[in-house]
Amino acid sequence: MLNVHRDICGYCGCCVSVCPEGALELIDAYLRVEENCTSCGVCAKVCPLGALELVDEKPL
Amino acid sequence: MKSHYNLLIVGGGPAGAIAARTAAEKGLSSCIVEKRSAIGAPVRCAEGIGREALTEFVKPDERWISAEMKGAAIVAPDGTMMKLESALAGNKVGYILDRKVFDRELVWQAAEAGSDVAVKTRAAAPVMEDGVVRGAILEYCGKVSRVTADVVIAADGVESKFARWCGIDTTVPVREIMSGVQYVLTDIDIDPHSTIFYLGNEVAPEGYLWIFPKGGRSANVGIGISGKKSGSGHRAKDYLDRFIQKTFPKGKPIEFIVGGVSVCRPLECTVADGLVITGDAARVVDPLTGGGIYNAMFTGRLAAQVAADCIAQGDMSKKALMKYDKEWRGSKMGKTIERNWHIKEYVVKLSDEKLNAIIHSAANLNLSEFSTFTLIKELMKVNPKLVIELGALAASLR
C-alpha cells in the first residue's frame, strides 16, 4: 500500500497528475489516497521530495 | 454565494481569474472557487513571463513585479555560458513576478468586475445530469452545498481532478511530468537582470535548472527533472541541493517551493457538455520552457468568451463549446505548444556532448525577438546539421 510521509510531503500535487487511476487528491494541505490505488508506485517515483513510499503491509 | 451562476470557475489561479474577469465584463454571473485558504499561496512557479505576454492581460505594476529581465544565459553541461541579449540594448524582455501578489491582483480585478469569489472552498464533485456537467458540489468548512452553472470552467491546475471526475483522462505520462523544487534564496551574488538556465544530464536530467532573479541579491533557484529520471536518492531536491551547495553555499533560503509541471501535449479534447478545461488542468503548459502563466490566462479568457457566446445562444453542448478547443489550438499559443513539444522531444534526447557543441557554436546571440522560437532559429543558423536532425519541423521554423 501507499504510505504518505506527511512530514515530508510538500502538498504540490505532482503525484496527483501522474496517477493513472485517479486515486490521489490534493485537498489543500492534505494528500488523500483513495481505495482504488493499485500501488503501482508511479507517484512515489516522481515525488520531488520522496514523501511517498510503497510498503508491503498495513502500518499498525 | 448564489445557488446558480452562468459560470462556475474551479480554481483561483491566473486561468480562473482571467476567465472570471472576462465573464464579469461581459455581464455574466460568475464565481471563482479556490480550495486553498489564500489566493496566490502556496506559490508553485518560477514566476517568469515575457513582457508582451504579460501586458496582453494586465498592466505591469511594481507591486507584483519582483524584477525586470533584460537578458538570459544558457549554461552548457561543461559550464560554457551562452548569453542571449535583446537586439534592442537595455530592452525589458520579461519579468519575474511575485505570484502571491499577482494572483491576488487578478482575482481582485475579477471581483471588482463583479465576479463572486470563495476561498477554502473545494469543488468535491461535479453535478452531472445525463452526462452533462451542470455544476459542482462545494465544501466549505464542513458545509456542503450544490451550486449549478450554465458552464463550469475547470481551472484547477496541475493536480486537476474536476475534468477527471467528468470522465476525461487527464493523466500526465511519467516521463512528461517535470518534478520540481525551488528555493527563494537570498544573499547571493547574481546579475539581477538576467535569467540563467543550466542544462545537462548531471545538472537536471531531461529538464533544466534555473536562476530567476527576484530583486537585489535574491532569486528563485529551482529545478525541474523528468519524472522518468526521478527516484530514491536522485530526486529534484537532491539535484538542486547539490547545485546550491556548490554554487551558493552561503545563500539563505527564505522559501521552499515544490511542484509538478506537465510538458506533455495538451488534453486531446478540452471541452465536454457544460465543461471547459483551461490552463495547467488542460495541460497547455509550454512543453519546452515549462511556462504556463500566459497560456493559462489565454485559455481562461477564451473559455469565458466562448462560454458567453454559447450561453447567449442557449447551447452549452460539447459541440458548441468545441469552438474554444478549435480556437486555442489554431492560435499562436496552440501552434507554439505543438512546435515546442517537438523541439522538447528532440532536446531531451541530446547527449551532454551534443549540447556542449551546440552551445559552443554561439557564445553570444543577439535576438530580434526574445523567444525560444527565435533562439532555435538562430541556433540552427550556426548549426546547419540541426536543420537535418530536426527534419520536417525545421521547415516550419524558418
Interface residues (C-beta under 8 A of the other chain):
Chain A: G10 Y11 C12 G13 C14 C15 V16 S17 V18 C19 P20 G22 E25 L26 I27 D28 V42 K45 V46 C47 P48 L49 G50
Chain B: K35 R36 S37 P42 R44 K120 R122 G157 V158 E159 S160 K161 R164 T170 T171 V172 P173 V174 I177 S179 G180 V181 G227 S230 G231 S232 R235 A236 K237 F256 I257 V258 G259 G260 S262
